[in-house]
Structures are given as C-alpha cells and as structure tokens.
Amino acid sequence: MDVEGALLEIVQLPVSERVSFAQRILDSITEEMEETSELKLPAEYRSELDRRIAEGDAHPERGIPWEVVEEEAIHRESR
C-alpha cells in the first residue's frame, strides 16, 4: 500500500468524510489494542474511564463543544 498516495486522496475528501475516516481508523486501533491486550490499564483507571464515559453519555448537555474549547484556547494563547 502506498501510504502517501492514499493520504493525497484522503485529504481531497470533504471535511466530514475525513473526520469519519479518522474516527474509523481510531476505532480500529482501539479494537485491535483491546483484542491483543496492548491496552493494559490498571483496573482502577479503567473503572474511572468507564464512569466518566457513562456520566458523559447520561448528561451530554454538560459537555462543551470542541469549537468553544478551541476558541477559548486560541483566545488565551493570543493574550
């Protein structure tokens, strides 16, 4: 596989398709790491991550959209 050629094609896709593509790649990495046990987190870390994910899923309105976080970070950086 020619990675550079593939990348040149991917960057020509619309942003929404590139985001979807990136998410699918990250998901495949996560799945593979879980299957091969490369992701060895202590049980208390895994438990805390699971708790935070459940909290976020239960109350999505409490989250801050990435665009807002990004804008605030850019604003702070320019001070």
C-alpha positions, -999 to +999 in steps of 0.1 A: +000+000+000+013+035-009+005+055+022+015+088+007-008+082-023-037+072+000-031+103+021-032+125-010-066+111-019-079+113+016-071+150+021-092+157-010-123+144+006-148+168+023-140+175+059-170+155+072-158+124+053-122+129+066-134+131+102-155+100+097-124+083+082-102+093+110-127+081+136-129+047+119-091+044+120-090+053+157-118+029+164-099+001+146-068+008+166-088+008+199-104-025+189-071-041+179-054-029+211-082-043+232-081-076+214-044-080+217-043-067+253-018-040+244-040-016+263-032-026+298-047-001+321-049-008+358-085-018+369-090+015+388-081+036+357-105+015+335-132+019+361-127+057+363-128+060+325-159+039+323-175+061+350-166+092+331-179+079+298-212+068+315-215+103+330-209+120+297-234+097+280-260+103+307-256+141+306-243+152+271-257+188+278-229+193+304-202+190+277-186+219+259-184+217+221-149+214+207-153+247+188-159+266+220-129+249+237-107+256+207-118+293+205-111+298+242-077+282+239-068+304+209-080+335+228-059+326+258-029+320+237-031+353+220-030+373+253 
